[in-house]
Amino acid sequence: MSGELSDSVLKGIIRKVGLECAAQGQALSETLVAFMVKAVVLDPRNDFNMEQILTEKDMQNLIQLCVTRLLDTTNPSLSTIKMQVYFDMNYANRAALQSVFPQTEITTFISLSKKDKEQQLKNLAMLVTGIRLYNKECGNGGRSIDDLPAILNEAIPSATQTVDEGLNTCHMLAYKYTALLESMQEDPHRYMQLSSFKLKEALFHVRQYEAFLCILLSDAITSAQEVESLNVQLAVTMMQLKNTVQDKISIDTKEVFPLFLELSKLWTSFQDEMLLLSFLTNMTNSLKQFLEIQSQLFPEAVLTSLLEGVTVKSDEERIKETMGTRVTVSDFKNQEWLFPETTDNFNQLAIQYRSFCAHAIGVKGLTLPGNPALGILKHKGKCYVFSSKEAAYTFAQDPDKFIQLNVEKAKEYAELIQLLELHHQFEYLLPHAQARIADKCLMKPIAKCDSSTQTDTHILPPTIVRSYEWNEWELRRKAIKLANLRRNLTHSMQTDLSHMKRENFTQVYLPKAVSTQTKRDNSSNVPKPQIFLKGLRGGSSPTTHMVKVDLTRAVDET
């Protein structure tokens, strides 16, 4: 599917399946449709070859099969897949609590930056909250503040009880379905009688419901422990405040302000626990819708009639029956078995298949509780538990064979991939379109961190003698060179060409640009002087008499 079924083709199939379901009145999420497409392709009964390109006929057949399964609301398998998708998309782990920076002086508030001012205002609000909480404790106001510790002390047990009730219902149904399935395998007549019922799908459904409720119950227990710790810290802080104040008229702010801030942080933690508890309650109530199919398929009267003559055993009773027996290590040469007295942190070991019997899943199609006291088989770095000594011996003879049988059973019932945490077995079949879902929800988170190391090339100071030479011929060459240099003289002279290459520098000061400015420019036009000389050429008389006549016009005439 990952090799031959491209992303574009896969998206087209998912879109067509979604549209077909919507046309028939079922609006389904893309995540659910994508999961169903994968489940149909994985199911060996549908005969889709992973090594060949799907033809147009194969695609139409795939689309029709997906639509048929998605519209079959009476199938517990579909309800299980819907429940898994809902839980993966809506469940979130406990949120981290906020941290608070220490209080700084209020007088410097004006000169701070915007970010620092916001932090300062936050600290001021926390300080006021702490003062109000202290006054409430002393009976001096604070009636409008809800008593969060008291509310949580009542709400957490109530929420835990609701989850416990749901778990008890799941347990009883799982015990009954398991007993019916075992009776079918032992009696051919009962097999013919019960084969029409979807008992395996119903069993896997309640087991998945049980697993989700266990997660919510664990969160509720963690919340209860956190609230208990917060109550102790709150009481201690209040006592410190009372001892510090003691009806004093003047109190040093450096002593009481940190305590008020501590009160505010504790109260914020109580508010966080209220939000978490509300989230857990809503998740529990929302999951109830997925259990309704059980009462529809197996009403109480029908289930009672089917169980006539059948012995119903609880998980605790099954484990109790196998107590006192264990695997004999000497019977196996190449297998590693773990026991409580020989293994550290025995109860914290990561068991495969969610601690169900590794043999019963593939062989019987049952989710039987495994008993670690029989011995835990460690095979290729993974741990497996079993419901009986016989099952342990059979599995240990060829573990890889039975592991593959479990994978084949998960292909037939796709809801087992998440129920038994088999995602690592199907990574090669995971379409790219579902990668983000697998990373976010289906895969276990992998702890990663960025780290770097640096090692000095030479730790000690260098002791290399650069003048050392091992080659005697190189030493001879250097000696000849030095001898020749001692006999050579260095001469220098200046030629006509070289003396012109001398660099000269001059420095000049450019004249300043000087200008003057007057109020206005003016000009005047004066008469052109004109003088006439008479008698220069002489005349009849022998003596020349020159007469000078001024013909220049007056100024007022110009």
C-alpha positions, 0 to 999 in steps of 0.5 A: 500500500505504501509502495504502490498506492500513491498519496494522490490515489489514496486521497482520491479513494478517501474523498470518494468514500467520504462523499459516498457515506455523506450521500447516504446520511453519514458524515464521517471524519477524514481520519476515520475514513483513512483508518478504514481504508487501511483496515480494508486493505490489510484484511487478508480476506479482501485479497488486495495484493500489496505488490501490484498496482491496483486496477480501476476495478480493484479501486472500485471494490475497495471503495465499496468495501469501505463504504459498506463497513463504515455504514454498518453501525451494528458492527462493534469493530466499527464502534471500536475504531470510532472510539479509538479515533475520538480518544486519539484526537481529543485526549491530552496529557496533564498540562504543565503548570505556569512558572512565575518570575520573582517580584521586583521593585514596583518603583521601577515600573515606569522605566520598564519595557512593555514586556517587563511591565506585563510581567510586573502587573502579573506579579502584582495580580498574584500578590493581590490574590495571595493577600485576598486568600490570606484574608479569607483564611483569617475571616476578613473577606473573600466570600466570593472566592470558591473553596477550590480544595473542598470542591476538589476533595468532593469532585475527584472521588466522584469522578473516580467512582464514575470511571470505576463503574464504567470499568466494572461494566467493561470487566463483566462484559469482557469476562462473559464474551471470553467465556462464550468464545472459549465454549465455542472453541471447545464445543462444535455445536455451540460454535454453530449456535454462536457463530452469527454473533460478533463476539470477537469484535465485541470482546475487542471493543470492551477491552479497548474501552477498558484501556481508555478508562484505565488511562483516565483513571490513572490521570484521576489518581494522579490529580488526587495525589497532586491535590493532596500535596497542594493541600499540605503546601497551602496549610504550611504556607498559611501557617508561615504567614500567620506566624510572620504577621502575628498582629504586627503593626509594621511588617517587612514586605520582603518577608510576607510578599514571597509568601503571598506569591506562593499562595497565589501559585498554589491557588493557580495549581488548584485551578489547573486541577479543576480544569483537568478534572473537568476534562477527564469528566467530559472524556468519560461521559463522551466515551459512554456513547461508544458502549451503547452498541453493546446493549443493542447487540447483546441485551441482558436477556439474550446474554443471560440465555447464551451463558446458560451452562457456561462458567464465567471467570474473571481475570483475577480468577484466571491469574489465581488459577496459575499461581504457584506454577512457573516455567522451568528455565532448564527446559529451554537452552536459548531462551531468557526468562525473567522472574520477580526474584531475579529481575530488578524493577520487575513490575515496571517492565514494558510488556508487549500486547498490553499484558495480554497472553502472547499465545492466545491472541493469534491462536485463539483470537482471545485477549486473556490476561497474562500472569507475569509470575509464570515467567516473562519471556524476553525475546529480541529485547521484548517481553511477553507474558502468558495465561498458562504454563502450556501457552508459555512453552508452546510460544517459546518453542517458536516465538517468531511464528506466533508473533507473526500469527498475532500480526495476521490476526491484527490484519483481520481485526484492524482495531487490534493494531492500537489495542495491542500496540502493534504500530511498529509492525505496520509502519511500512504500510502506513500511508503518508496521509496518516503520518501526522495522525500516527505521530500525534496519537497512535505512536508512542512519544519518543524522547529526543534531545539535542546534544553535542560534545567537543574533544580537543585535538591536542590536550597537551601543549605541542612539543613539535620541533619545527627545525628538526630534519631527519633526512641527511640529504636535506641537511646537506642541502641546507648546509651548502646553502648556508655556506654559499650565502656566507661567500656571497655579497649583496649589492644595491644600486639605483638606475635611471629607471628605478629612481623614477619609481620613487613615490612623491606626495604633495599637499595643496589647499584649494582656494575657498569659494568667497562670495558677497551678497547685497540687498539689490543689484543696480546700474546707471548709464552715463553720457558718452564723452564726445570732443571735437577738435577743430583746426588740426589740418591747418588752414589758410593762415600759416599758424595752426589754431586748434579749437576744442569743442565739447559735444558731450550731452548733459546727464539729464538729456540721456 
